[in-house]
């Protein structure tokens, strides 16, 4: 493909509450065995993009460890590859990334050293499948300066005020772009996926930096919407941003639906992730599992219903887990009740305890424990 990929995965989100204190949003576990960034990287690989840069910053340890080998997404090649770009202190710069445009500016040498004419920019905190080739073809056909991929959504799907809202004319040209409005008057949501010519991107980023502007959306898309030919491209199929606890919970629960699982994991192309060498899940006598995802390395003794158990979760005797998400490497003691909760990874839930969140409101469970203190 005649494009390079950039995945913006350095942001934090206070709407994730305690969940983002240990990891970047792009590193959040999804669907039992994946990380959120896997979806963007798999789309890049499936679109035959050979060179991809992931820009990380906030709480990057977990994300960087996940990206320590490029082979899982088929980027282990002589030409191209997977590049993890973090902020670097130099004689000319001593700043962290001050925004999405600044993150690209601080790695402008990466763009200048490439030869591909186009750039696909996407965020690392969304779950979707997309062939970027189709977006690029549309971008070229319309002779656009920038193409913004959008999704038609409703208030039932998510809080639309979290996103950029597009307004387009009959030709598909963007005539208004309102970023995170107080009131969403339209339902055309920017998915954070953009196509732009590489040399044009370099010019815009350098100009924004010279003016002290650091945000790609506000300082390029919104600012140039009347001067540049910005077009929209409609995304079909599933898409969800996970940057709030509510949307993260809903996204994971969506994978309990057969049609969603089939769409991502049975229909071509596939979603790839780093493989852990773990034994298959074990169900001991007394285990009762209904409508749940149980990952490798789990041992189940109690009742699990409408829930997702990530890798290496132990469920003790007479436990009841309903409508909950249990992240990686959690030990749940005997006679424990967990309902409407998200349990943070590496927790030890003591026996004979109960955690029940309100209906429609997810409770985050974090227990201090000394399992890993030597």
N, C-alpha and C positions, 0 to 999 in steps of 0.2 A: 504493500500500500504506500502511496506517496505522501505519507504523513508520519509525524512523530507524536507520541502521546505524553501528556502531562497530567498527573493525578495530584490534585491539591488535597493533602491529607494532614496538614499541620495545625488545623484549628481545634479549639476547645469549645465546649458547650456547657454553660451553667444549667441549662435545662435538662441535662442528663443527671443532675444532682451528684450523689456520691459515686455513681458509676464511672464518671469521667475523671475521677481523682487518681485512678490507677493506670489509665490508658487513654490514648487518643480515641475519638469517636470512630475513626476509620478502623481501629483495631478491635471494636466491639464484636464479641462472638455472635454469630447468626446461624439459625437453623441447625443447631446441634454440633456441626463440625466445621463451620466456616468462620472467616472474619469478614467484616463488611467490605474491606478493600479488595477482597477476592473477586467481587462482582465487576468492579471497574477494570481490574487487571485481566480477568477472563475475557471481558468484552474487547479489550485491546488485542489480546492474543488471537481471539476468534476472528477479529477483523484484519488479521495479518499485519498488524503494526509491529515492527521489529525492534523499535527503540522507544522505551518508556521511562520517564523520570517520575519518581514519587517524591514529593516535597513534604518532609515531615518536620515537626518542631515540638508541639506541646505533648508532654508525657510520651515521648517517642520510643522508649525502651522496648515495650511490648511489640509495637509495630515494626521497629527495626529488626527485632529478633525474628518476627514472622517473615520478613523480607530478606533474610540472610542468604537465601539461595534462590536464584532466578529460574531454576529448572522446573519448579512446580507449575509455572504458567508458560513454559516453553520459551523463555527468554534467554536460555543458556546457549548462546550462539556466538560465532566469531564476529559477525557483523551485526551491530545493534546491541541489545541487551537491556537489563533492568538496572536503573541508576537510582539510588536513594540519596537525595540531596537535602542536607541539613544546613542550618545557618552556620556561617564560618566567619570568624573574626579576622579581618585583614587590615592592612595599613590604611585602606580607603574607607572601610566600613566596620563599625563595631556594634551594629544593631541586630536584634532578632528580626525575624520577618514581621514587618509592621502591617501587613495586609497581603492579599492574594497577588496584587500587582507587584508589590515589593518582593515577594517570594520569587516571582519570575525574574524580576530585575537582578536580584542577587545571584541568580544562576543564568544570566544572559549569555555567558560564554558557552553554556550547553546548547542554546539555540543557535548561536553563531557558528558553532563547529559542525552543526548538522547540514545535510544537503537536501533533505526532503522539503518540498515546497509548502506543505501545509502542517498545521498543528491542531490536534484534538485535545482540548482542555476539559477535564471532568473532575468532579469532587470524589472523595473517597468514602463518603458517608451515605451513599444511596444504594438501594437494592433494585436491580433491573437487568434486563438483557437487551442488547442493541447491537446491530451491525452498523458500525461507524462509516462503512463504505457508502451506504445509502445516503447518509447525511452529507458526506463529502460530494457525492454526485449531484445532490440537490443544490449544494452551495456553489458548485462550479456552474451548473446550468443557469442559475439565477444571477450569476456574476456578483455575488454578495461580497461585501467587505467582511461581515461577521454573520455567522448563522447561530441562532440560539435554539436549542432543542427545548420544547415545551410539552407540558402534559395538561390535558383538560381534566380538572378535578372539581370536587364539590366540598362543601363544608363538612359533610359526613365523612369524607376521606381523611381530612386533616385540617388543621388550623391554617387557612390560606394566608393569614397575615405574617406567617413565618417566611414567606417566599417572595421572590420577585414576580410581579404580575405584569403580563404583556397585553398590549393592545395592538392589533394589526389591521391593515387595510385589506381590500379584496385580493390583492396580489400576494399577501403573506408578509409584506414589509412591516417591520415593527415601527409604529408611530408613537408609542408611549411605553415606557418601562418604569414601573413604580416598585422600588425595593422595599419590602416589608412595610406595607401601608398600615395605617391604623385601622382602616376599614377596606376590605377587599371588594372592589366594585365589579371585578371580573374574575373568571375562574381559569384563566390560562396561566399556568404556573411554570416558571423557568426551572428546569431540572439541573441547572449548573453544568450543562454540557455545551461547549462552544467549538466552532470550527472557524479558523482564521488562517490567512496566508502567513507563513513564518516571517518573512521580511516586514510585512505590515504590522505584525505583533511586536517585533523588535522596535519599530519606529514609535508605536503607541506607548509601549512600556518606557522607553527612554524619555519621551516627551512628558509623560505623567510623573516620572521621577524628578525631572528637572523642575517641575512645578510643585514638588512636595506632595504629590498625590500617590496613594498607596493601595487603593482598592480597585480591583478589576471591574466590579459591577458598577459602583457609584462613579468612579473616575474615568471609565472608558465606555461602558455600555450606556449608562444613563446620560453621561455628559455628551456623547457623540451621536445620540440617537437621531438627531436631525441632520447631522453632517455626513454620517456614514450610511451605507446601504446595509442595514441590519435586517435579516430575514428570520422568520420562525420556521421550525421544522417540527411537525407534530409527532410525538412518541405514542405508539400503540403498545398495548400490553401492560404488564405490571410495573409499577414504579413506586418506591416509597423512600423518603428520607427518614433516618432514624435518630436525628439529633435531639429528641426529647424522650423522656422516659415513656410517655404514652405511645409515641410512634414506634419506639423500639419494641415495646411489649406487643403492639399490634402486628408489627412486621414479623416477629417470631411466631406469634399465634397463627398468622396467615399460612405458615408452612404446615400447620395441622390439617389444612384443606388439601384434598387430593389433587385438585386441579392446579393449585399453586406448586405443589411438589413436582408434579409431572411436567409443568412448564419449565421449571428450572433444572431439574435433574434427569428427566427422561427425554425431553425434546432436544434435538440438536439445535445449536451447539451446547456444549457442557459448561459447567462452572467448576473451576479448579481451585485447589487449596493445598497448603502444606500438609503432608501426610504424617500422622503420628503413629508410631509402631505400638499399638495397644491391642490387647485381646478383645474379642467381641463381647458385647454386653452379656451379663449372666443374670438369669432370673431364677432365684432360689424358690423352694417350696413356700407357698404363702404369698408370693408376688402376684399382683393383680394390676395389669396395665391396660388402660383404655385410651384410645385416641391421643397418643403421645409419641414424641420422638425421643428415643433412648440411644445415646451415642456410645461409641466404643469405649471400653474400659470401665463401664458402669456395672455396679452390682446392686440388684433390686431385691428387697425382701418384703416391702410393704405395698400399699396401694398408690398408684400414680394415674391421674386422670387429667386429660386436657392440658398437658404440661410438656415442657421441653427440658430434658436433662442433658447437659453438655458432658464432655469427656471426664472420665474418672470420678463419677459421683457415686457415693455409697449411700444407699437408703436402708436404714435399719428396720428391725422387726416392728410390726404394728404401726408403721408410719402411714400418714395420709397426706398426699401431695395433690392439690387440685389447682388448676388454672394458674400455674406458676412457672417461672423460669429459674432453673438451677444452673448457675454457671460452672465453669471447669473446676474439678478437684475439690468438691465439697463433701464433707462427711456429715451425715445426718443421723443423729443418735436415735435409739429406740423410742417408740411411743411419741413421736413428734408429729405435730399437725402444721402444715404450711399451705396457705390458701391465699390466692390473689397477691403473690409476692414475687420479687426478683431477689434471689439470694446471690450475693457477691462471691466471686471465685475464691478458692482456698479457705473458705470458712469452715469452722467446726460448729455445727448446731448441736447443742447439748441435749441429752435424752430428756424426755418428759417436758418438752417446751412446746409452745404454740405461737405461731405468727400468722395472723389473719388480717389481710387488708380489706378495706371497705370495697363494696361492690362497685365496679367501675373506676376504682382508684387503686393504683398499684403501690404496694409498700415495698421499700427496699430494705433488705435485711443484711446487716453487716455485724458480725460478732468478732470481738477481739479474742484471739486465741494464741497459744504458744506452740502450735504444731511445728513451726519452722524455725523456732529460736533454739540455737545450739548452746 
